[in-house]
Amino acid sequence: MTQNGYLSNKLSVKTTLFGLKLWVILGIGVGTFIALILFVLSLWLASRNKSRRIDKKVPLPIIPNVSKEIQEVKSDKIGDLPSSPSGDLGYLDLIPTAQKAPTRSRYEGFSGALTNGHKEFNLQEKRYQKTPGNSETECIATNGSHIGNIVEVRSGNYEKAVRQLLRKESSVGSRSADSVVSIAEISHLGWGQWYDLNELEAATDNFSDKNVIGEGGYGIVYKGRLMDGTLVAVKNLLNNRGQAEKEFKVEVEAIGRVRHKNLVRLLGYCAEGNYRMLVYEYVGNGNLEQWLHESVALSHAFSWELRMKIVLGTAKALAYLHEALEPKVVHRDIKSSNILIDSEWNPKVSDFGLAKLLGSGESHLTTRVMGTFGYVAPEYANTGLLNEKSDVYSFGVLLMEIITGRDPVNYGRPPEEVNLVDWLKSMVVSRRFDDVADPSLDMKPSSRTLKRALLIALRCVDPDSNKRPKMGLVAHMLEAEDFPFRDELRISRNMDRVKQKDTPSQEKMLQSLSKEIDLESGHGSRPFKKKWRRYEG
Ligand SMILES: Nc1ncnc2c1ncn2[C@@H]1O[C@H](COP(=O)(O)OP(=O)(O)OP(=O)(O)O)[C@@H](O)[C@H]1O
């Protein structure tokens, strides 16, 4: 027997394993071994690919684009910041370490670490004022240096905001690089004209002193002439960190899109580097404060009729802000220096830096009362509760100022005359009407006209904000010579009889004044009742 014959005989021997021949069992064994090797090999390859993908992910230099949640990101100082040689901050990793879940109205205790290779920088929330949609965070590095501010992070996504901020910081240097970021950031406003800083410098002769029109709490206003000849007023907001940014944003949001004959028009803005400027139509005939209190030599020319034209236009502008817009706009700083006057004596309400946008029926509770002493409604000053009725109060004070030519608060007067509202009420109660009109008026108004104006003013400053009329009604009262005050008062009284908690003197004063006006008008007003009812409530 050959060797081959012997091998094949051996392989063909049946085994005890299911009676299978030996070569079949050997074949199965080899096949299984090869399959096992292949399986292990494929597992190894798969895991290698996966780890490669993870490796690729780690150093990806991607920083999120401007998020919708980030309304504005501002950096105003180059701090002690890490940067890669390319100036790209893609290797940074922000690890929030103690970020509490944001509640509806506040974000708290943010801190995080920023790593760049072996370096680590701590970020910390330092300052915050929190109401929804109104927050500000200052980021400081471990060494205490200021990195920048994050303004208006709506859903607490600090990580994105900080990355954005840092990326911006990394683009150290040129003004143009900075302004590119700014343009991207505020382009979401989708409104108005963008002005170059160069353009405004040229328009105002390099912001020269001779072009200064005035200075308010938030910045200096310059007169300027654009290349196309348009006269403008340029408000250069003071760069006191967050405040300029807030004022800028509020003005733009509040009046950027609105058009009204009696609202000053905001033509556009400039946001380059740290500069924030607002460009308005130029209103060339001064402001109401100057006409009432400064231009003594000219005040005789400021007749009752012109004053009433200004009052009416202002009332219409406020009615428009409160009743025609959604969300409505509460101005919060109605006062004589904010009523600009054009060459045809049209008033233009200006300075919306403190304005607040409120949804319909909404009130706002604030911890910081803004406004100007003497004009602020008592409930707003005492409790911080703000709605459009606060503007109605300020308008009432403004009307009293126009009637009397007196400042809302003047410590130069005898104690009982310091506060205009209190003094005027006492004059009405003691029926000394002849002594209240501005002595510098050339022609005094008729008794009835004066009383009508006084009654409207007194209703606007009602201590109970619910009883103050809406501005639309105020405008109608001012406009309609035959407005039936007695009926109007009765309707108003009936409407809130349930919650009647008036001081009797206020109610009595208004009643007797309206009675007098109706008597002086000579008609009992029945036919007008229906007509006016619709303006109430
Ligand atoms: N569009 C404009 N046209 C002409 N003058 C303007 C214009 N806007 C503002 N002014 C003038 O510039 C001056 C400063 O205005 P601004 O609104 O900054 O401050 P203010 O109202 O006087 O004070 P504050 O802002 O502190 O309440 C005022 O005298 C105002 O009359």
PDBQT file of the ligand as one rigid body, heavy atoms in Angstrom, charges set to zero:
ROOT
HETATM    1  N1  LIG A 601     -32.752 114.542  16.387  1.00  0.00    +0.000 N 
HETATM    2  C1  LIG A 601     -32.344 115.632  17.019  1.00  0.00    +0.000 A 
HETATM    3  N2  LIG A 601     -32.336 116.811  16.406  1.00  0.00    +0.000 NA
HETATM    4  C2  LIG A 601     -31.915 117.930  17.048  1.00  0.00    +0.000 A 
HETATM    5  N3  LIG A 601     -31.520 117.954  18.331  1.00  0.00    +0.000 NA
HETATM    6  C3  LIG A 601     -31.527 116.795  19.020  1.00  0.00    +0.000 A 
HETATM    7  C4  LIG A 601     -31.924 115.581  18.402  1.00  0.00    +0.000 A 
HETATM    8  N4  LIG A 601     -31.847 114.591  19.334  1.00  0.00    +0.000 NA
HETATM    9  C5  LIG A 601     -31.417 115.167  20.465  1.00  0.00    +0.000 A 
HETATM   10  N5  LIG A 601     -31.210 116.487  20.294  1.00  0.00    +0.000 N 
HETATM   11  C6  LIG A 601     -30.760 117.425  21.321  1.00  0.00    +0.000 C 
HETATM   12  O1  LIG A 601     -29.592 116.935  21.930  1.00  0.00    +0.000 OA
HETATM   13  C7  LIG A 601     -29.618 117.179  23.326  1.00  0.00    +0.000 C 
HETATM   14  C8  LIG A 601     -29.283 115.914  24.081  1.00  0.00    +0.000 C 
HETATM   15  O2  LIG A 601     -30.304 114.965  23.848  1.00  0.00    +0.000 OA
HETATM   16  P1  LIG A 601     -30.431 113.631  24.644  1.00  0.00    +0.000 P 
HETATM   17  O3  LIG A 601     -31.678 112.969  24.227  1.00  0.00    +0.000 OA
HETATM   18  O4  LIG A 601     -29.169 112.873  24.519  1.00  0.00    +0.000 OA
HETATM   19  O5  LIG A 601     -30.437 114.095  26.153  1.00  0.00    +0.000 OA
HETATM   20  P2  LIG A 601     -31.523 114.692  27.110  1.00  0.00    +0.000 P 
HETATM   21  O6  LIG A 601     -32.873 114.227  26.750  1.00  0.00    +0.000 OA
HETATM   22  O7  LIG A 601     -31.299 116.168  27.187  1.00  0.00    +0.000 OA
HETATM   23  O8  LIG A 601     -31.066 114.033  28.460  1.00  0.00    +0.000 OA
HETATM   24  P3  LIG A 601     -31.162 112.511  28.927  1.00  0.00    +0.000 P 
HETATM   25  O9  LIG A 601     -30.877 111.622  27.769  1.00  0.00    +0.000 OA
HETATM   26  O10 LIG A 601     -30.122 112.411  29.980  1.00  0.00    +0.000 OA
HETATM   27  O11 LIG A 601     -32.539 112.334  29.439  1.00  0.00    +0.000 OA
HETATM   28  C9  LIG A 601     -30.965 117.758  23.657  1.00  0.00    +0.000 C 
HETATM   29  O12 LIG A 601     -30.822 119.144  23.812  1.00  0.00    +0.000 OA
HETATM   30  C10 LIG A 601     -31.796 117.514  22.459  1.00  0.00    +0.000 C 
HETATM   31  O13 LIG A 601     -32.684 118.573  22.240  1.00  0.00    +0.000 OA
ENDROOT
TORSDOF 0
